[in-house]
Structure formats: C-alpha cells, structure tokens
Amino acid sequence: MAGCRYLPDSPFDSAFTMNRPGYAFPGMPAPLARMVETLSSLPGIGPKTALRLSLSLLHKSAPEVEQMAAALTELHQSLDFCKRCGCFSEQGHCGICDNVRRDTGTVCVVEQPVDVLMLERGGHFSGHYHVLHGRLSPVDGIGPEQIRLASLDARVAEGNVRELILATSATVDGEATAHFIARRYQTSDVKVSRIARGVPEGGELEYMDEFTLNRALDQRVVWERN
C-alpha cells in the first residue's frame, strides 16, 4: 500500500477511459484498473463494487493475498466434475456417487452442480443426483445434445433407476426441460416425478403471486390423521 502512487495524468488513464467507459475512474493506477476490470467480469459485480473489492484486497497483507491466489489456483487445478452424475468432484467420482449407503434407485435431476449443494444442505434426500449442466433453451441454441441427457439415458439403461425426480427450475425453460425428460421416459418402467411447488414455509398468502397459489392448490396433499 505504501508503494502505491496516485497517477492523475497517467497515459493509461486516457486509454482506459476511452476504451472502457464503464470502468472510467480518473487517476486510477494501471494495476488497480486491471484488477477492477478483472473483478467486473464476475456475475453481479459492477465497476464500483469491483473497485471497492480491489481496494479491500489492496489493504490486505501479502500472505493473505497469496493465500487467496493459491485458493483460486487450486480451484481450477483440483476441482472437476463427477464422470457419472456431473456434480463437483476432486477424484473422478464425487462423494455422493461413492457413498454405498445412498439409494442408487432414486435419482434427482437438477440443472447445475450448485443445486446439489442446496439440496444436500437440507440433509433429507438420500438418493443420487444427475446434473444436466444447463436446461433446454431453443432461443439460446441449447437443445438436448447440449445438456447431459445422453449420460442420463445410459444410467437409466443400466436398469437400477426406479425413480427420476425432476428438480429443474420453475422458469419457462426449466419447465420445458422437465416436460421433455418426462416424455423421454414415459414408456419406460422408471417412475418420473416433479418436485412440489407452492407456498414456502412461513410464507404469507397475501405476498404470494397467483401462479404460486394456483400451483399450491393443484398440488395439495391429503392431511394425515394421527
């Protein structure tokens, strides 16, 4: 921090301001500008937020910054995707696929690996997963060949899968993907189900949209008597 100088008339400033108006901060040193530009490429991070993050990094000690850099390097070198289910993995297969205590006959189909993390956080599901790494979107040119449907076909063909739980998102593309998969296996012996949608736990009806309320009514369940 002590060696960082403020350069109000740096030649880099004019080029930086001219070529990247979204990142234009007059007097910004070149190393700081490069960091701002790099952080701004992340989802949800604009130039001003990137500048605040960059200044925060600038105030950290050298060992802390080196530790962060090492973590980023390790992220790309050590983390991959499970060859079977498509979830995060460090050694070919993920811990879920290698867990013999989990039910191999029940497979929950999700769009992204992060969806697996969210479902696992609840600690309720004891089956396996299949990550599509996307969802059908004809507008974006994403068809069945662009998502992991062939590998799902292979798993079903093995004969061990009894039920597919479709846990794709509630978006138009997510629903279209769920319907496509359901039709794909409608003639097979595999049971295909869809995760329930409706009023969240602790939610007030007055704040729910009509689509959510209609879905909750359509998917109502019988009250169990004790």
C-alpha positions in Angstrom: 0.0 0.0 0.0 2.9 2.4 0.8 4.3 1.9 -2.7 1.1 2.7 -4.5 1.1 6.2 -6.1 -1.8 8.2 -7.4 -1.3 8.9 -11.1 -3.7 11.7 -12.2 -2.1 12.2 -15.6 -1.0 8.6 -16.4 -1.1 7.7 -20.2 -3.0 4.6 -19.1 -5.9 6.8 -17.8 -6.8 8.2 -21.1 -6.7 4.9 -22.9 -8.6 3.2 -20.1 -11.3 5.9 -20.1 -11.6 5.9 -23.8 -11.8 2.2 -24.4 -13.8 1.1 -21.3 -16.2 3.9 -20.4 -17.9 1.6 -17.8 -14.7 1.4 -15.8 -13.7 5.1 -16.1 -12.2 6.3 -12.8 -9.9 9.3 -13.5 -6.4 8.9 -11.9 -6.6 5.2 -11.4 -3.2 3.4 -11.4 -2.8 0.7 -14.1 -2.6 -2.3 -11.6 -5.7 -1.2 -9.8 -7.6 -0.7 -13.1 -6.7 -4.2 -14.3 -8.0 -5.6 -11.1 -11.2 -3.7 -11.3 -11.7 -4.9 -14.9 -11.0 -8.5 -13.9 -13.4 -8.4 -10.9 -16.1 -6.7 -13.1 -16.2 -9.8 -15.3 -17.7 -11.8 -12.5 -21.6 -12.1 -12.4 -23.3 -9.4 -10.4 -20.1 -7.3 -9.9 -20.2 -3.8 -11.4 -17.3 -1.4 -11.7 -18.0 0.4 -8.4 -18.3 -2.9 -6.5 -15.2 -4.1 -8.2 -13.3 -1.0 -7.1 -14.4 -1.5 -3.5 -13.3 -5.1 -3.6 -10.0 -4.2 -5.2 -9.3 -1.5 -2.6 -10.1 -4.1 0.1 -7.6 -6.5 -1.4 -5.0 -3.7 -1.5 -5.3 -3.3 2.2 -4.8 -7.0 3.0 -1.4 -8.3 3.9 0.8 -10.1 1.4 0.3 -13.6 3.0 -3.5 -13.1 2.9 -3.4 -12.2 -0.8 -1.1 -15.1 -1.6 -3.5 -17.4 0.2 -6.4 -16.2 -1.9 -4.3 -16.6 -5.1 -3.4 -20.1 -4.1 -7.1 -20.9 -3.4 -8.0 -19.7 -6.9 -5.3 -21.8 -8.5 -6.4 -24.9 -6.5 -10.0 -24.3 -7.6 -9.1 -24.9 -11.2 -6.4 -27.5 -10.7 -8.1 -29.7 -8.2 -11.9 -29.3 -8.8 -13.6 -31.1 -11.7 -17.0 -32.7 -12.3 -18.1 -36.3 -11.5 -17.9 -38.5 -14.5 -21.1 -40.2 -13.5 -23.5 -37.6 -12.1 -21.9 -34.3 -13.2 -21.6 -32.8 -9.7 -18.4 -31.3 -8.2 -15.6 -33.8 -7.8 -12.0 -33.9 -6.8 -11.1 -37.5 -7.8 -13.2 -38.7 -10.8 -16.3 -39.7 -8.8 -18.0 -37.5 -6.2 -18.6 -38.5 -2.6 -22.3 -39.0 -3.2 -21.8 -41.5 -6.0 -19.2 -43.3 -4.0 -21.4 -43.5 -0.9 -22.7 -47.1 -0.7 -25.4 -46.1 1.8 -27.3 -43.9 -0.6 -30.1 -45.2 -2.7 -29.0 -45.7 -6.3 -32.5 -46.3 -7.5 -33.7 -42.7 -6.8 -32.1 -40.1 -9.0 -32.8 -36.4 -8.6 -32.2 -34.4 -11.9 -31.0 -30.8 -11.4 -29.7 -28.2 -13.7 -26.4 -27.1 -12.1 -23.9 -28.6 -9.6 -24.8 -25.8 -7.1 -28.3 -27.2 -7.0 -26.9 -30.4 -5.5 -25.3 -28.4 -2.7 -28.6 -26.6 -1.9 -30.5 -29.9 -1.7 -27.8 -31.6 0.3 -27.8 -28.8 2.8 -31.3 -29.9 3.9 -29.9 -33.4 4.7 -33.2 -35.1 3.7 -32.6 -36.7 0.3 -30.7 -39.9 0.4 -30.6 -40.8 -3.3 -28.3 -39.9 -6.1 -28.2 -36.9 -8.5 -27.8 -36.2 -12.2 -26.7 -32.8 -13.2 -27.7 -31.6 -16.6 -25.3 -28.6 -16.7 -28.0 -26.5 -18.3 -31.6 -26.5 -19.5 -33.3 -26.6 -22.8 -33.5 -23.1 -24.4 -34.1 -23.1 -28.2 -33.8 -19.3 -28.2 -30.2 -19.7 -26.9 -29.5 -22.6 -29.2 -29.4 -25.1 -26.3 -31.0 -28.4 -27.3 -30.9 -32.0 -25.9 -27.4 -32.5 -27.3 -26.0 -29.6 -25.2 -27.1 -30.9 -21.8 -26.2 -34.2 -20.2 -29.2 -36.3 -21.4 -27.2 -39.0 -23.1 -25.5 -39.9 -19.9 -28.9 -39.9 -18.1 -30.1 -42.3 -20.8 -27.1 -44.6 -20.0 -27.9 -44.6 -16.3 -31.5 -45.5 -16.9 -30.5 -48.2 -19.4 -28.4 -49.9 -16.6 -31.7 -50.9 -15.0 -31.0 -49.7 -11.5 -33.0 -46.5 -11.6 -36.6 -46.8 -10.2 -37.5 -43.1 -10.0 -36.4 -39.8 -11.6 -37.2 -36.7 -9.5 -37.2 -33.7 -11.8 -35.9 -30.7 -9.8 -35.3 -28.3 -12.6 -36.2 -24.6 -12.0 -39.6 -23.1 -12.2 -38.7 -20.9 -15.2 -40.2 -21.4 -18.6 -37.1 -23.2 -19.8 -36.9 -25.3 -16.6 -40.5 -26.4 -17.0 -39.9 -27.2 -20.7 -36.8 -29.3 -19.7 -38.8 -31.2 -17.1 -41.6 -32.0 -19.6 -39.1 -33.1 -22.2 -37.4 -35.5 -19.8 -40.8 -36.8 -18.6 -41.9 -37.6 -22.2 -38.5 -39.1 -22.9 -39.1 -41.9 -20.3 -42.8 -42.2 -20.4 -42.7 -45.6 -22.0 -40.0 -46.9 -19.6 -40.5 -48.6 -16.3 -39.0 -45.7 -14.5 -41.3 -43.5 -12.3 -40.9 -39.8 -13.1 -41.9 -37.3 -10.5 -41.7 -33.5 -10.2 -40.7 -31.6 -7.1 -43.7 -29.8 -5.4 -44.2 -26.1 -5.8 -46.2 -23.8 -3.7 -46.3 -21.7 -0.5 -42.9 -21.7 1.2 -42.5 -22.4 4.9 -43.5 -19.4 6.9 -44.9 -17.6 3.9 -48.0 -15.3 4.0 -50.6 -15.8 1.3 -51.0 -12.1 0.8 -47.5 -11.9 -0.6 -47.8 -14.9 -2.9 -48.4 -14.4 -6.7 -51.4 -16.1 -8.3 -49.2 -18.6 -10.2 -47.7 -19.9 -6.9 -51.1 -20.1 -5.2 -52.6 -21.9 -8.1 -49.7 -24.4 -8.1 -50.1 -24.9 -4.4 -53.8 -25.6 -4.8 -53.2 -28.0 -7.7 -50.5 -29.9 -5.7 -52.3 -30.0 -2.4 -51.8 -33.1 -0.2 -54.2 -35.1 2.0 -53.9 -34.1 5.7 -52.6 -37.2 7.6 -54.6 -38.0 10.7 -52.7 -39.2 13.7 
